């Protein structure tokens, strides 16, 4: 396998290992100790960090309260919403809660809608160096909604102006919020410009209309998930005839009446979906919640990443890896194949993380296949500009028998081509193609090794 890497010209910027899990003997390796960014392969580490600390049956909770007396359909008092970090809450979930208020006879509220986001700090970005419009780089905190994204839809009118709309989109329900706005006044520089107003949590977007075309849509990130969520909840209540005076931030008082709780799916389901679809915001929220439980004074994502680093270093008995976040959306984190070899051979990783990994296709001369006989592959990939990683297991009869890690990066090319400033940096696509082809050849070779010898 190492010959494939050298012939591809990646001999100096790939860290690779393959290990037989039955004997823990190394099948092949190259630059096993070379430290490189691993992008979204980081999510494997985060997933095990979560499993070890929360287990697989944990569910997140979001609580809704009434503070006052309900008489003749009028709540003489306030409504409170408190979150505990659920990264999977949706508009449809809030719509169910809004229905519950209506079904229980509330037609009017004399007070305000308060939200309590004190369980976790509000983090505005996963990576501040990314372009502002990337929906995979939102904020997160104690209350989140729709993975802290909002749907931007546009349609050109006859006068070459546009109808612009922002929706908190669900499958059943939709809502709009007054604090997130967009216009087409941007004519120079980056096609999307963004500004966050700390005073009133207003999020202002400006897009260059030359890129819009006739009609279309895309997700945009939200920086303050708590304020976004409560504004959506207010609009959903309004749609059901329940008007709320104002939205304000306040801790939930003691001895207040719990009206309804929403519970997420189990962590096992959340991690399965997160690893399959490589969801950054969910990974970050999960990892941050664990770190916060270890350090009550935690307020920064880098700090949280360092706490996971400390755990991982002890877990694999090595000081070679560093994680600055939990999703891998940074070129500042790094690991190597040697650390992942030690990680992959752990019994609890094979028993608890392995079942959550997605099936990886095998590329042969006859095309893409789900299996090679009774040989399959499960793992996690990661991609950034000039960074590519893949780690996982070669399986025989659905049981892991080879662990592998393939990490490649060209950090000089990434720097020269200003990869954080452009959506398509020069040369990045061609480099990625070479890295992916190399990866597919290695996986195919490992699968053939197993298939031939069994």
Buried (B, 14 or more C-beta within 10 A) or exposed (E): BBEBBEEBEBEEBBBBBBBBBEEEEBBBBBBBEBBBBBBBBBBBBBBBBBBBBBEBEBBBEBBBBBBBEBEEEBBBBBBBBBBBBBBBBBBBBBBBBBBBBBEEEBBBBEBBBBBBBBBBBBBBBBBEEBBBBBBBBBBBBBBBBBBBBBBBBBEBEEEEEBEBBBBBBBEEBBBEBEBBEBEBEBEEEBBBBBEBEEEEBBBBBBBBBEEBEEEEEBBBBBBBBBBBBBBBBBBBBEBBEBEBEEBEEEEBEEEBEEBBEBEBEBBBBBBBBBBEEBBBBBBBBBBBBBBBEEEEEBEEBEBBBBBBBEBBBEBBEBEBBBBBBBBBBBBEBBBBBBBBBBBBBBEEBBEBBBEBBBBBBBBEEEEEBEBBEEBBBBBBBBBBBBBBBBBBBBBBEEEBBBBBBBBBBBBEBBEEBEBBEEEEBBBBEEBBEBBBEBBBBBBBBBBBBBBEEE
